[in-house]
Amino acid sequence: MSSRVPECFEQVTAVVKANLFFEGKVASHTLLFPDGTKKTLGLIYPGVYTFNTGAPERMEITSGSSKAKVAGASDWTGYSAGAAFDVPGNSSFEISVEEGVLEYVCSFR
């Protein structure tokens, strides 16, 4: 699934405190939009990580490459810059970065 993330987001509130996971190997910052929606911008360093979701999420890859597997899927799917995948609410996904740093935008729905 492909995606077109803008190069910048305007008229947002950026939360200064970072969200750190897995001993700092995953880091993100929250953006709050005037319409009440929320996104996070983040970095994922090499490793394999599992995330649980509350609300549905859309992960858009802006740089780097990864493999991901949404709960219930039997196979990993590769994603690189310009690609996206959706995760249902109250679910989970695994993401694997083999080398470099993955950059992403996560939209909460």
N, C-alpha and C positions, 0 to 999 in steps of 0.2 A: 504494500500500500504506500503510495508516494504522498508527499506533503510539501507545502510551500510556506515555510516559516519566514516571517519578515526579518529583516536585518536588525530592526529595533522595534521596541514597543513604546508608544508615546502615551502621555497622560496616565501614568501608573504610579502606584506607591510601592517602593521597594523596601522590603523588610531587611534591616541591616544584619540581624542575627542569622547566621548560616544554619542550615539543617545539615548536621553531620551524621553519617551512618558508617558502620563497619570500620571503626577506628580512623575515620577521616578519608577512607578510600572512595566514598561517595559523598559529594557535597552539593548543596543547592541553596538558592535564594528564592524567596517567595515574592511574586509580583501580584498586587491587588489592583484590579481594574475598576473604573467608575461604575460599571454595570453590575458589580458584585462578583464577577468571575475571578478565578485565581489560577495562576500558572506558576511553575517553578522552572528556573534555569539551573542546569547542573552539569557537573563533571563526574565521570565514573572512571576510576583507575583500574588497571588490570586485576581481574579476579572474577569469581562467580558469586552473585548475590541474589537473595530472594526477598521480594517486597510484597507485603499484603496491601490490598486496596480497601478503602471504605467506599468512596464514590468511584464511578467509572473514570478511567484515565485514558488519555491519548499520549503516547510517547513519540515525539518527533525527533529524529536524529539530525543534528545540525553539523556535526563533524566527527570523524572517526568511524569505526565499525564495531559491530557486536553481533551476538546471537541471542535470541530470546525465546522463551517458551512460556506461554500463558497456561495457567492451571487447566488441566484436562487435555492439553495437547500432548501427543506422544513424541513429536519431533521438534528440534530446534530450527528456527528460521533465522537467516542472516539479514542484518539491516545495516545500512551505511547512510551517509549524508543524503538527505532528501527523502528518506523512507520513514514510515511511521507504523505503529501498531496500537491496537486498542485493547484495553483490559477491562473486563466487567467490574462493577462494584462488588464489594464483599467477596473478593477473589484474591489471586496472587499471580505473580510472574517471576521467572528467573531470568537474569540477564548476565551474559558472560562477555567480558572484554579481554581479548588475548594479548593485545599490545597497544601502546599509545594511550591516549586519553579520549574517551567518548564524551561529546558534548550533546546535551539534549534540552528540549523544552517539553515539560509535562503539563498538559491541560486537564483540569479537573472539571467534570461535567455534572 
